[in-house]
Structure formats: structure tokens, C-alpha cells
């Protein structure tokens, strides 16, 4: 299925708003506009899959508590039918408790690949892979030692 240009642009706008306004800006009201009610997020690493728009908002809120200035910059974006693939860089300063780790004040910058599947212009499902090991190292934590 090949999307019409206006639907491709709509899907791209939705994903940009997801990163800029919801994840980076902490504007949780945007969640209703960019995520389906039964949104599902899959992530490699310690975070379990989550289901539901509200669960994701709670996840972002907790992350923003630990990294108040966290943001995601889109490095590359590709729209293929109802999928939007993003190569991104996430940055932030560790100013709150994260995964049992007290604030270090250290900054982090990690790369990631995120694949979004959209339905009717809203994100229905996300597959995310971020370099959490590198993030922990940048925070001054030895992930092997604990």
C-alpha cells in the first residue's frame, strides 16, 4: 500500500510531535492527539512492554523526573506506508533518581532507532532500541558491577 503524500506528511508530523512536544516538551495533552488509546511500546532492555496511552505518559513523566531537560533530536526519518522509522539522539542531565540511581548531575547523549506503526494518523505501536548501557556509563555507573 502506497500512501498519498498528504498521509505521509501527516504521519511524519505525528511522529515529530511525539518526540518534540510529548517526549521532549513534556506536553502530555499531546498524547491524545498522537497516540492511539491502546498504544503499545516494545523496547529492548530492562523496560517491559507497555500498553495504553496513559501508561506511556506515566513512563515519560517518570523519565522527565530523572532527566528534566531530556529531549530527542531526530537525525533521520523515513516514512514507508504506515511506518515511520527514526534514527535519533537522546540527551539529558541526570537530576533525579533513575532506576535506583541517585542523581549524578552527569549529562548523557545516546543513539537509538525507533520504528512507529501508525493507524489513521496516530501512533499505534512503537519498537525502540536505545543504547542504555552507554547511557549508564555516561552517568558514571558501572552496569556490570551494579
N, CA, C and O atoms as a GROMACS GRO file, in nm:
protein
  584
    1UNK      N    1   0.083  -0.117   0.000
    1UNK     CA    2   0.000   0.000   0.000
    1UNK      C    3   0.088   0.124   0.000
    1UNK      O    4   0.174   0.140   0.087
    2UNK      N    5   0.068   0.211  -0.096
    2UNK     CA    6   0.144   0.335  -0.104
    2UNK      C    7   0.055   0.448  -0.055
    2UNK      O    8  -0.056   0.468  -0.106
    3UNK      N    9   0.103   0.522   0.044
    3UNK     CA   10   0.026   0.632   0.099
    3UNK      C   11   0.030   0.753   0.009
    3UNK      O   12   0.130   0.779  -0.058
    4UNK      N   13  -0.078   0.826   0.009
    4UNK     CA   14  -0.081   0.954  -0.062
    4UNK      C   15   0.011   1.049   0.011
    4UNK      O   16   0.032   1.036   0.132
    5UNK      N   17   0.068   1.148  -0.062
    5UNK     CA   18   0.162   1.241   0.001
    5UNK      C   19   0.106   1.308   0.127
    5UNK      O   20   0.180   1.327   0.223
    6UNK      N   21  -0.021   1.344   0.128
    6UNK     CA   22  -0.076   1.412   0.246
    6UNK      C   23  -0.080   1.319   0.368
    6UNK      O   24  -0.064   1.365   0.481
    7UNK      N   25  -0.101   1.189   0.346
    7UNK     CA   26  -0.100   1.095   0.459
    7UNK      C   27   0.043   1.070   0.507
    7UNK      O   28   0.066   1.055   0.626
    8UNK      N   29   0.137   1.066   0.414
    8UNK     CA   30   0.278   1.052   0.453
    8UNK      C   31   0.320   1.172   0.538
    8UNK      O   32   0.384   1.156   0.642
    9UNK      N   33   0.283   1.292   0.493
    9UNK     CA   34   0.317   1.414   0.568
    9UNK      C   35   0.250   1.414   0.704
    9UNK      O   36   0.311   1.456   0.803
   10UNK      N   37   0.126   1.368   0.711
   10UNK     CA   38   0.054   1.361   0.838
   10UNK      C   39   0.126   1.267   0.934
   10UNK      O   40   0.145   1.300   1.051
   11UNK      N   41   0.168   1.150   0.885
   11UNK     CA   42   0.238   1.055   0.970
   11UNK      C   43   0.371   1.112   1.019
   11UNK      O   44   0.409   1.093   1.134
   12UNK      N   45   0.442   1.181   0.930
   12UNK     CA   46   0.568   1.244   0.971
   12UNK      C   47   0.543   1.350   1.078
   12UNK      O   48   0.615   1.355   1.178
   13UNK      N   49   0.443   1.433   1.058
   13UNK     CA   50   0.410   1.537   1.157
   13UNK      C   51   0.376   1.475   1.293
   13UNK      O   52   0.418   1.525   1.397
   14UNK      N   53   0.300   1.367   1.289
   14UNK     CA   54   0.262   1.300   1.414
   14UNK      C   55   0.386   1.253   1.490
   14UNK      O   56   0.396   1.274   1.611
   15UNK      N   57   0.479   1.191   1.421
   15UNK     CA   58   0.600   1.140   1.487
   15UNK      C   59   0.687   1.255   1.536
   15UNK      O   60   0.744   1.246   1.645
   16UNK      N   61   0.698   1.360   1.461
   16UNK     CA   62   0.775   1.477   1.507
   16UNK      C   63   0.712   1.537   1.634
   16UNK      O   64   0.784   1.574   1.727
   17UNK      N   65   0.581   1.546   1.637
   17UNK     CA   66   0.512   1.597   1.757
   17UNK      C   67   0.534   1.503   1.876
   17UNK      O   68   0.552   1.549   1.989
   18UNK      N   69   0.533   1.373   1.850
   18UNK     CA   70   0.558   1.274   1.955
   18UNK      C   71   0.691   1.304   2.025
   18UNK      O   72   0.697   1.310   2.147
   19UNK      N   73   0.797   1.324   1.946
   19UNK     CA   74   0.928   1.349   2.004
   19UNK      C   75   0.942   1.491   2.058
   19UNK      O   76   0.989   1.511   2.170
   20UNK      N   77   0.900   1.591   1.981
   20UNK     CA   78   0.922   1.730   2.019
   20UNK      C   79   0.832   1.776   2.134
   20UNK      O   80   0.880   1.835   2.230
   21UNK      N   81   0.704   1.748   2.123
   21UNK     CA   82   0.609   1.802   2.219
   21UNK      C   83   0.583   1.709   2.337
   21UNK      O   84   0.580   1.754   2.452
   22UNK      N   85   0.564   1.580   2.310
   22UNK     CA   86   0.531   1.486   2.417
   22UNK      C   87   0.655   1.443   2.494
   22UNK      O   88   0.664   1.465   2.615
   23UNK      N   89   0.751   1.382   2.425
   23UNK     CA   90   0.870   1.330   2.493
   23UNK      C   91   0.963   1.443   2.537
   23UNK      O   92   1.004   1.448   2.653
   24UNK      N   93   0.998   1.532   2.446
   24UNK     CA   94   1.091   1.640   2.479
   24UNK      C   95   1.027   1.752   2.558
   24UNK      O   96   1.087   1.803   2.653
   25UNK      N   97   0.906   1.792   2.519
   25UNK     CA   98   0.841   1.906   2.582
   25UNK      C   99   0.759   1.874   2.705
   25UNK      O  100   0.722   1.964   2.780
   26UNK      N  101   0.730   1.746   2.726
   26UNK     CA  102   0.650   1.709   2.842
   26UNK      C  103   0.506   1.757   2.835
   26UNK      O  104   0.440   1.771   2.938
   27UNK      N  105   0.456   1.783   2.715
   27UNK     CA  106   0.317   1.826   2.695
   27UNK      C  107   0.231   1.700   2.684
   27UNK      O  108   0.209   1.649   2.574
   28UNK      N  109   0.182   1.652   2.796
   28UNK     CA  110   0.113   1.524   2.800
   28UNK      C  111  -0.024   1.529   2.733
   28UNK      O  112  -0.079   1.424   2.698
   29UNK      N  113  -0.081   1.647   2.716
   29UNK     CA  114  -0.207   1.660   2.644
   29UNK      C  115  -0.195   1.619   2.499
   29UNK      O  116  -0.294   1.581   2.437
   30UNK      N  117  -0.074   1.626   2.445
   30UNK     CA  118  -0.050   1.588   2.306
   30UNK      C  119  -0.068   1.437   2.287
   30UNK      O  120  -0.093   1.391   2.176
   31UNK      N  121  -0.056   1.361   2.394
   31UNK     CA  122  -0.068   1.215   2.384
   31UNK      C  123  -0.199   1.174   2.318
   31UNK      O  124  -0.201   1.081   2.237
   32UNK      N  125  -0.307   1.241   2.352
   32UNK     CA  126  -0.438   1.208   2.292
   32UNK      C  127  -0.439   1.231   2.141
   32UNK      O  128  -0.514   1.165   2.069
   33UNK      N  129  -0.357   1.322   2.095
   33UNK     CA  130  -0.354   1.358   1.953
   33UNK      C  131  -0.259   1.272   1.871
   33UNK      O  132  -0.277   1.257   1.751
   34UNK      N  133  -0.156   1.215   1.935
   34UNK     CA  134  -0.055   1.142   1.859
   34UNK      C  135  -0.052   0.991   1.886
   34UNK      O  136   0.008   0.917   1.808
   35UNK      N  137  -0.115   0.945   1.993
   35UNK     CA  138  -0.114   0.803   2.028
   35UNK      C  139  -0.256   0.747   2.028
   35UNK      O  140  -0.350   0.813   2.071
   36UNK      N  141  -0.269   0.623   1.980
   36UNK     CA  142  -0.398   0.556   1.992
   36UNK      C  143  -0.422   0.522   2.139
   36UNK      O  144  -0.327   0.516   2.218
   37UNK      N  145  -0.546   0.501   2.175
   37UNK     CA  146  -0.578   0.469   2.314
   37UNK      C  147  -0.509   0.342   2.360
   37UNK      O  148  -0.466   0.332   2.475
   38UNK      N  149  -0.499   0.244   2.270
   38UNK     CA  150  -0.437   0.115   2.304
   38UNK      C  151  -0.293   0.105   2.254
   38UNK      O  152  -0.246  -0.003   2.219
   39UNK      N  153  -0.225   0.217   2.250
   39UNK     CA  154  -0.085   0.224   2.208
   39UNK      C  155  -0.002   0.116   2.279
   39UNK      O  156  -0.021   0.090   2.398
   40UNK      N  157   0.090   0.054   2.205
   40UNK     CA  158   0.180  -0.048   2.261
   40UNK      C  159   0.324  -0.008   2.232
   40UNK      O  160   0.358   0.030   2.120
   41UNK      N  161   0.409  -0.016   2.334
   41UNK     CA  162   0.551   0.017   2.318
   41UNK      C  163   0.633  -0.106   2.355
   41UNK      O  164   0.616  -0.164   2.462
   42UNK      N  165   0.723  -0.143   2.264
   42UNK     CA  166   0.819  -0.251   2.287
   42UNK      C  167   0.957  -0.186   2.291
   42UNK      O  168   0.989  -0.103   2.206
   43UNK      N  169   1.038  -0.223   2.388
   43UNK     CA  170   1.173  -0.167   2.395
   43UNK      C  171   1.271  -0.275   2.436
   43UNK      O  172   1.245  -0.354   2.527
   44UNK      N  173   1.384  -0.278   2.367
   44UNK     CA  174   1.491  -0.368   2.409
   44UNK      C  175   1.549  -0.313   2.538
   44UNK      O  176   1.566  -0.192   2.552
   45UNK      N  177   1.580  -0.398   2.631
   45UNK     CA  178   1.638  -0.353   2.756
   45UNK      C  179   1.549  -0.388   2.874
   45UNK      O  180   1.462  -0.474   2.865
   46UNK      N  181   1.572  -0.319   2.986
   46UNK     CA  182   1.504  -0.356   3.111
   46UNK      C  183   1.358  -0.314   3.118
   46UNK      O  184   1.283  -0.365   3.202
   47UNK      N  185   1.315  -0.222   3.032
   47UNK     CA  186   1.176  -0.176   3.039
   47UNK      C  187   1.083  -0.278   2.974
   47UNK      O  188   1.104  -0.318   2.860
   48UNK      N  189   0.981  -0.321   3.048
   48UNK     CA  190   0.887  -0.417   2.988
   48UNK      C  191   0.799  -0.348   2.884
   48UNK      O  192   0.787  -0.225   2.882
   49UNK      N  193   0.739  -0.428   2.798
   49UNK     CA  194   0.642  -0.373   2.704
   49UNK      C  195   0.534  -0.300   2.784
   49UNK      O  196   0.501  -0.340   2.896
   50UNK      N  197   0.481  -0.194   2.727
   50UNK     CA  198   0.372  -0.124   2.794
   50UNK      C  199   0.257  -0.106   2.697
   50UNK      O  200   0.277  -0.090   2.577
   51UNK      N  201   0.138  -0.110   2.752
   51UNK     CA  202   0.018  -0.097   2.672
   51UNK      C  203  -0.067   0.016   2.726
   51UNK      O  204  -0.090   0.025   2.847
   52UNK      N  205  -0.113   0.100   2.637
   52UNK     CA  206  -0.202   0.209   2.674
   52UNK      C  207  -0.133   0.344   2.672
   52UNK      O  208  -0.018   0.359   2.712
   53UNK      N  209  -0.207   0.440   2.625
   53UNK     CA  210  -0.157   0.578   2.616
   53UNK      C  211  -0.118   0.630   2.754
   53UNK      O  212  -0.013   0.693   2.770
   54UNK      N  213  -0.202   0.603   2.855
   54UNK     CA  214  -0.174   0.653   2.989
   54UNK      C  215  -0.047   0.592   3.048
   54UNK      O  216   0.028   0.660   3.118
   55UNK      N  217  -0.023   0.466   3.020
   55UNK     CA  218   0.099   0.401   3.069
   55UNK      C  219   0.222   0.469   3.010
   55UNK      O  220   0.322   0.487   3.080
   56UNK      N  221   0.215   0.507   2.882
   56UNK     CA  222   0.329   0.573   2.822
   56UNK      C  223   0.349   0.712   2.881
   56UNK      O  224   0.463   0.753   2.905
   57UNK      N  225   0.242   0.785   2.905
   57UNK     CA  226   0.253   0.918   2.966
   57UNK      C  227   0.319   0.906   3.104
   57UNK      O  228   0.404   0.987   3.138
   58UNK      N  229   0.281   0.805   3.182
   58UNK     CA  230   0.343   0.783   3.313
   58UNK      C  231   0.492   0.752   3.298
   58UNK      O  232   0.574   0.798   3.377
   59UNK      N  233   0.527   0.673   3.196
   59UNK     CA  234   0.667   0.640   3.170
   59UNK      C  235   0.747   0.766   3.138
   59UNK      O  236   0.855   0.788   3.194
   60UNK      N  237   0.695   0.850   3.049
   60UNK     CA  238   0.764   0.974   3.012
   60UNK      C  239   0.775   1.065   3.133
   60UNK      O  240   0.879   1.127   3.154
   61UNK      N  241   0.669   1.075   3.212
   61UNK     CA  242   0.671   1.161   3.331
   61UNK      C  243   0.780   1.116   3.428
   61UNK      O  244   0.852   1.200   3.483
   62UNK      N  245   0.793   0.986   3.448
   62UNK     CA  246   0.898   0.935   3.536
   62UNK      C  247   1.037   0.962   3.481
   62UNK      O  248   1.129   0.995   3.555
   63UNK      N  249   1.051   0.949   3.348
   63UNK     CA  250   1.180   0.978   3.286
   63UNK      C  251   1.215   1.126   3.299
   63UNK      O  252   1.330   1.161   3.324
   64UNK      N  253   1.114   1.213   3.281
   64UNK     CA  254   1.137   1.357   3.293
   64UNK      C  255   1.170   1.395   3.437
   64UNK      O  256   1.240   1.493   3.460
   65UNK      N  257   1.119   1.319   3.536
   65UNK     CA  258   1.157   1.343   3.675
   65UNK      C  259   1.306   1.318   3.695
   65UNK      O  260   1.371   1.387   3.774
   66UNK      N  261   1.359   1.219   3.626
   66UNK     CA  262   1.501   1.184   3.639
   66UNK      C  263   1.590   1.268   3.550
   66UNK      O  264   1.706   1.292   3.583
   67UNK      N  265   1.536   1.313   3.437
   67UNK     CA  266   1.613   1.390   3.338
   67UNK      C  267   1.524   1.506   3.290
   67UNK      O  268   1.465   1.498   3.182
   68UNK      N  269   1.517   1.610   3.370
   68UNK     CA  270   1.423   1.719   3.342
   68UNK      C  271   1.440   1.785   3.207
   68UNK      O  272   1.342   1.834   3.150
   69UNK      N  273   1.562   1.788   3.157
   69UNK     CA  274   1.587   1.855   3.028
   69UNK      C  275   1.597   1.756   2.912
   69UNK      O  276   1.643   1.792   2.804
   70UNK      N  277   1.556   1.631   2.935
   70UNK     CA  278   1.569   1.528   2.831
   70UNK      C  279   1.496   1.568   2.704
   70UNK      O  280   1.387   1.625   2.707
   71UNK      N  281   1.560   1.538   2.592
   71UNK     CA  282   1.498   1.563   2.462
   71UNK      C  283   1.550   1.461   2.362
   71UNK      O  284   1.655   1.400   2.382
   72UNK      N  285   1.475   1.445   2.255
   72UNK     CA  286   1.514   1.355   2.147
   72UNK      C  287   1.522   1.437   2.020
   72UNK      O  288   1.425   1.501   1.980
   73UNK      N  289   1.638   1.434   1.956
   73UNK     CA  290   1.657   1.502   1.828
   73UNK      C  291   1.653   1.398   1.717
   73UNK      O  292   1.723   1.297   1.723
   74UNK      N  293   1.572   1.424   1.616
   74UNK     CA  294   1.562   1.333   1.502
   74UNK      C  295   1.678   1.359   1.408
   74UNK      O  296   1.695   1.470   1.357
   75UNK      N  297   1.759   1.256   1.386
   75UNK     CA  298   1.872   1.266   1.294
   75UNK      C  299   1.832   1.228   1.152
   75UNK      O  300   1.874   1.292   1.056
   76UNK      N  301   1.751   1.124   1.140
   76UNK     CA  302   1.699   1.082   1.010
   76UNK      C  303   1.559   1.028   1.030
   76UNK      O  304   1.528   0.970   1.135
   77UNK      N  305   1.474   1.046   0.930
   77UNK     CA  306   1.336   0.999   0.939
   77UNK      C  307   1.295   0.945   0.803
   77UNK      O  308   1.320   1.008   0.700
   78UNK      N  309   1.232   0.829   0.803
   78UNK     CA  310   1.189   0.764   0.680
   78UNK      C  311   1.045   0.718   0.697
   78UNK      O  312   1.013   0.647   0.793
   79UNK      N  313   0.958   0.758   0.605
   79UNK     CA  314   0.818   0.716   0.608
   79UNK      C  315   0.798   0.610   0.501
   79UNK      O  316   0.824   0.634   0.383
   80UNK      N  317   0.750   0.493   0.542
   80UNK     CA  318   0.719   0.384   0.449
   80UNK      C  319   0.579   0.335   0.484
   80UNK      O  320   0.557   0.271   0.587
   81UNK      N  321   0.484   0.367   0.397
   81UNK     CA  322   0.345   0.331   0.422
   81UNK      C  323   0.303   0.382   0.560
   81UNK      O  324   0.314   0.501   0.588
   82UNK      N  325   0.254   0.293   0.646
   82UNK     CA  326   0.210   0.335   0.779
   82UNK      C  327   0.318   0.320   0.885
   82UNK      O  328   0.289   0.315   1.005
   83UNK      N  329   0.443   0.314   0.842
   83UNK     CA  330   0.556   0.305   0.934
   83UNK      C  331   0.644   0.429   0.920
   83UNK      O  332   0.666   0.479   0.810
   84UNK      N  333   0.692   0.477   1.035
   84UNK     CA  334   0.789   0.586   1.036
   84UNK      C  335   0.909   0.537   1.115
   84UNK      O  336   0.898   0.502   1.232
   85UNK      N  337   1.025   0.535   1.049
   85UNK     CA  338   1.149   0.488   1.110
   85UNK      C  339   1.235   0.610   1.141
   85UNK      O  340   1.253   0.698   1.056
   86UNK      N  341   1.286   0.614   1.263
   86UNK     CA  342   1.363   0.730   1.308
   86UNK      C  343   1.496   0.683   1.364
   86UNK      O  344   1.503   0.590   1.445
   87UNK      N  345   1.603   0.750   1.320
   87UNK     CA  346   1.733   0.738   1.387
   87UNK      C  347   1.746   0.867   1.466
   87UNK      O  348   1.734   0.976   1.410
   88UNK      N  349   1.769   0.855   1.596
   88UNK     CA  350   1.762   0.974   1.681
   88UNK      C  351   1.874   0.976   1.783
   88UNK      O  352   1.943   0.877   1.807
   89UNK      N  353   1.891   1.093   1.843
   89UNK     CA  354   1.985   1.113   1.953
   89UNK      C  355   1.907   1.166   2.072
   89UNK      O  356   1.834   1.265   2.061
   90UNK      N  357   1.922   1.098   2.185
   90UNK     CA  358   1.857   1.144   2.308
   90UNK      C  359   1.962   1.204   2.399
   90UNK      O  360   2.073   1.152   2.413
   91UNK      N  361   1.926   1.316   2.463
   91UNK     CA  362   2.019   1.388   2.550
   91UNK      C  363   1.946   1.428   2.678
   91UNK      O  364   1.824   1.445   2.680
   92UNK      N  365   2.023   1.443   2.785
   92UNK     CA  366   1.963   1.491   2.909
   92UNK      C  367   2.065   1.498   3.020
   92UNK      O  368   2.179   1.453   3.006
   93UNK      N  369   2.022   1.556   3.132
   93UNK     CA  370   2.104   1.569   3.252
   93UNK      C  371   2.037   1.492   3.365
   93UNK      O  372   1.918   1.508   3.389
   94UNK      N  373   2.114   1.410   3.432
   94UNK     CA  374   2.061   1.324   3.538
   94UNK      C  375   2.043   1.405   3.666
   94UNK      O  376   2.136   1.420   3.746
   95UNK      N  377   1.921   1.458   3.685
   95UNK     CA  378   1.895   1.542   3.801
   95UNK      C  379   1.787   1.485   3.894
   95UNK      O  380   1.736   1.556   3.981
   96UNK      N  381   1.753   1.359   3.876
   96UNK     CA  382   1.657   1.291   3.964
   96UNK      C  383   1.687   1.142   3.966
   96UNK      O  384   1.762   1.092   3.882
   97UNK      N  385   1.628   1.072   4.061
   97UNK     CA  386   1.653   0.928   4.074
   97UNK      C  387   1.608   0.854   3.949
   97UNK      O  388   1.501   0.881   3.894
   98UNK      N  389   1.692   0.758   3.903
   98UNK     CA  390   1.664   0.681   3.782
   98UNK      C  391   1.708   0.538   3.805
   98UNK      O  392   1.825   0.511   3.830
   99UNK      N  393   1.614   0.444   3.796
   99UNK     CA  394   1.643   0.302   3.812
   99UNK      C  395   1.720   0.275   3.942
   99UNK      O  396   1.810   0.191   3.945
  100UNK      N  397   1.684   0.346   4.048
  100UNK     CA  398   1.751   0.330   4.176
  100UNK      C  399   1.883   0.403   4.188
  100UNK      O  400   1.952   0.391   4.289
  101UNK      N  401   1.920   0.480   4.085
  101UNK     CA  402   2.047   0.553   4.085
  101UNK      C  403   2.019   0.698   4.125
  101UNK      O  404   1.941   0.768   4.061
  102UNK      N  405   2.084   0.741   4.232
  102UNK     CA  406   2.068   0.880   4.277
  102UNK      C  407   2.123   0.975   4.171
  102UNK      O  408   2.210   0.937   4.093
  103UNK      N  409   2.073   1.099   4.167
  103UNK     CA  410   2.117   1.195   4.065
  103UNK      C  411   2.269   1.216   4.069
  103UNK      O  412   2.328   1.233   4.175
  104UNK      N  413   2.329   1.215   3.950
  104UNK     CA  414   2.474   1.236   3.939
  104UNK      C  415   2.507   1.374   3.885
  104UNK      O  416   2.620   1.421   3.901
  105UNK      N  417   2.411   1.439   3.821
  105UNK     CA  418   2.438   1.567   3.755
  105UNK      C  419   2.507   1.550   3.621
  105UNK      O  420   2.533   1.648   3.551
  106UNK      N  421   2.537   1.425   3.584
  106UNK     CA  422   2.604   1.399   3.457
  106UNK      C  423   2.506   1.412   3.341
  106UNK      O  424   2.387   1.386   3.354
  107UNK      N  425   2.561   1.452   3.227
  107UNK     CA  426   2.483   1.458   3.104
  107UNK      C  427   2.504   1.328   3.026
  107UNK      O  428   2.607   1.263   3.040
  108UNK      N  429   2.405   1.293   2.945
  108UNK     CA  430   2.420   1.177   2.858
  108UNK      C  431   2.376   1.214   2.718
  108UNK      O  432   2.299   1.308   2.696
  109UNK      N  433   2.428   1.139   2.622
  109UNK     CA  434   2.389   1.152   2.482
  109UNK      C  435   2.402   1.013   2.420
  109UNK      O  436   2.511   0.958   2.410
  110UNK      N  437   2.288   0.957   2.378
  110UNK     CA  438   2.288   0.822   2.322
  110UNK      C  439   2.210   0.818   2.191
  110UNK      O  440   2.124   0.902   2.165
  111UNK      N  441   2.243   0.719   2.111
  111UNK     CA  442   2.171   0.698   1.986
  111UNK      C  443   2.064   0.593   2.000
  111UNK      O  444   2.067   0.509   2.091
  112UNK      N  445   1.969   0.598   1.908
  112UNK     CA  446   1.862   0.499   1.910
  112UNK      C  447   1.794   0.488   1.775
  112UNK      O  448   1.803   0.577   1.690
  113UNK      N  449   1.726   0.378   1.758
  113UNK     CA  450   1.642   0.353   1.641
  113UNK      C  451   1.501   0.327   1.692
  113UNK      O  452   1.481   0.246   1.783
  114UNK      N  453   1.405   0.396   1.633
  114UNK     CA  454   1.266   0.382   1.676
  114UNK      C  455   1.180   0.361   1.552
  114UNK      O  456   1.189   0.435   1.454
  115UNK      N  457   1.096   0.258   1.557
  115UNK     CA  458   1.004   0.230   1.447
  115UNK      C  459   0.862   0.247   1.501
  115UNK      O  460   0.822   0.181   1.597
  116UNK      N  461   0.787   0.336   1.438
  116UNK     CA  462   0.647   0.360   1.477
  116UNK      C  463   0.555   0.304   1.370
  116UNK      O  464   0.580   0.321   1.250
  117UNK      N  465   0.449   0.237   1.413
  117UNK     CA  466   0.342   0.195   1.322
  117UNK      C  467   0.220   0.282   1.352
  117UNK      O  468   0.177   0.292   1.466
  118UNK      N  469   0.166   0.344   1.248
  118UNK     CA  470   0.055   0.435   1.266
  118UNK      C  471  -0.075   0.379   1.213
  118UNK      O  472  -0.077   0.301   1.117
  119UNK      N  473  -0.184   0.419   1.276
  119UNK     CA  474  -0.320   0.388   1.231
  119UNK      C  475  -0.397   0.519   1.228
  119UNK      O  476  -0.410   0.587   1.329
  120UNK      N  477  -0.448   0.554   1.112
  120UNK     CA  478  -0.528   0.676   1.098
  120UNK      C  479  -0.459   0.799   1.155
  120UNK      O  480  -0.522   0.882   1.220
  121UNK      N  481  -0.328   0.809   1.130
  121UNK     CA  482  -0.254   0.928   1.171
  121UNK      C  483  -0.208   0.931   1.315
  121UNK      O  484  -0.150   1.031   1.359
  122UNK      N  485  -0.232   0.824   1.390
  122UNK     CA  486  -0.186   0.817   1.529
  122UNK      C  487  -0.092   0.697   1.544
  122UNK      O  488  -0.106   0.596   1.474
  123UNK      N  489   0.002   0.709   1.636
  123UNK     CA  490   0.097   0.600   1.661
  123UNK      C  491   0.026   0.491   1.741
  123UNK      O  492  -0.025   0.515   1.851
  124UNK      N  493   0.023   0.371   1.684
  124UNK     CA  494  -0.042   0.257   1.748
  124UNK      C  495   0.058   0.166   1.817
  124UNK      O  496   0.026   0.100   1.916
  125UNK      N  497   0.181   0.162   1.764
  125UNK     CA  498   0.282   0.070   1.816
  125UNK      C  499   0.420   0.125   1.789
  125UNK      O  500   0.446   0.184   1.684
  126UNK      N  501   0.508   0.105   1.886
  126UNK     CA  502   0.646   0.152   1.875
  126UNK      C  503   0.741   0.039   1.912
  126UNK      O  504   0.718  -0.036   2.007
  127UNK      N  505   0.848   0.027   1.834
  127UNK     CA  506   0.961  -0.060   1.866
  127UNK      C  507   1.081   0.033   1.885
  127UNK      O  508   1.118   0.104   1.792
  128UNK      N  509   1.141   0.031   2.004
  128UNK     CA  510   1.250   0.124   2.033
  128UNK      C  511   1.374   0.048   2.080
  128UNK      O  512   1.364  -0.051   2.153
  129UNK      N  513   1.489   0.096   2.037
  129UNK     CA  514   1.616   0.040   2.080
  129UNK      C  515   1.711   0.157   2.108
  129UNK      O  516   1.757   0.224   2.016
  130UNK      N  517   1.739   0.179   2.236
  130UNK     CA  518   1.830   0.285   2.279
  130UNK      C  519   1.952   0.221   2.344
  130UNK      O  520   1.943   0.111   2.398
  131UNK      N  521   2.066   0.290   2.339
  131UNK     CA  522   2.189   0.236   2.396
  131UNK      C  523   2.194   0.268   2.546
  131UNK      O  524   2.269   0.356   2.589
  132UNK      N  525   2.114   0.195   2.624
  132UNK     CA  526   2.106   0.218   2.767
  132UNK      C  527   2.238   0.191   2.838
  132UNK      O  528   2.271   0.258   2.936
  133UNK      N  529   2.315   0.094   2.790
  133UNK     CA  530   2.444   0.063   2.851
  133UNK      C  531   2.537   0.185   2.843
  133UNK      O  532   2.603   0.219   2.941
  134UNK      N  533   2.541   0.248   2.727
  134UNK     CA  534   2.624   0.369   2.712
  134UNK      C  535   2.571   0.481   2.800
  134UNK      O  536   2.649   0.557   2.857
  135UNK      N  537   2.440   0.492   2.811
  135UNK     CA  538   2.381   0.595   2.896
  135UNK      C  539   2.427   0.577   3.041
  135UNK      O  540   2.468   0.674   3.106
  136UNK      N  541   2.419   0.454   3.092
  136UNK     CA  542   2.460   0.429   3.230
  136UNK      C  543   2.608   0.461   3.250
  136UNK      O  544   2.646   0.517   3.352
  137UNK      N  545   2.690   0.427   3.152
  137UNK     CA  546   2.833   0.459   3.162
  137UNK      C  547   2.854   0.610   3.170
  137UNK      O  548   2.935   0.658   3.249
  138UNK      N  549   2.780   0.686   3.088
  138UNK     CA  550   2.793   0.831   3.089
  138UNK      C  551   2.744   0.892   3.220
  138UNK      O  552   2.789   1.000   3.261
  139UNK      N  553   2.652   0.823   3.286
  139UNK     CA  554   2.604   0.870   3.416
  139UNK      C  555   2.703   0.837   3.528
  139UNK      O  556   2.684   0.878   3.642
  140UNK      N  557   2.808   0.761   3.494
  140UNK     CA  558   2.909   0.725   3.593
  140UNK      C  559   2.879   0.596   3.666
  140UNK      O  560   2.936   0.569   3.772
  141UNK      N  561   2.790   0.515   3.609
  141UNK     CA  562   2.752   0.389   3.671
  141UNK      C  563   2.820   0.275   3.595
  141UNK      O  564   2.819   0.273   3.472
  142UNK      N  565   2.878   0.182   3.670
  142UNK     CA  566   2.934   0.063   3.607
  142UNK      C  567   2.823  -0.041   3.601
  142UNK      O  568   2.793  -0.104   3.703
  143UNK      N  569   2.762  -0.060   3.483
  143UNK     CA  570   2.648  -0.152   3.474
  143UNK      C  571   2.683  -0.296   3.509
  143UNK      O  572   2.595  -0.373   3.548
  144UNK      N  573   2.808  -0.334   3.494
  144UNK     CA  574   2.848  -0.471   3.524
  144UNK      C  575   2.861  -0.490   3.675
  144UNK      O  576   2.817  -0.591   3.730
  145UNK      N  577   2.922  -0.392   3.742
  145UNK     CA  578   2.943  -0.401   3.886
  145UNK      C  579   2.814  -0.374   3.964
  145UNK      O  580   2.796  -0.423   4.076
  146UNK      N  581   2.721  -0.295   3.903
  146UNK     CA  582   2.594  -0.267   3.970
  146UNK      C  583   2.585  -0.136   4.027
  146UNK      O  584   2.483  -0.101   4.086
   0.00000   0.00000   0.00000
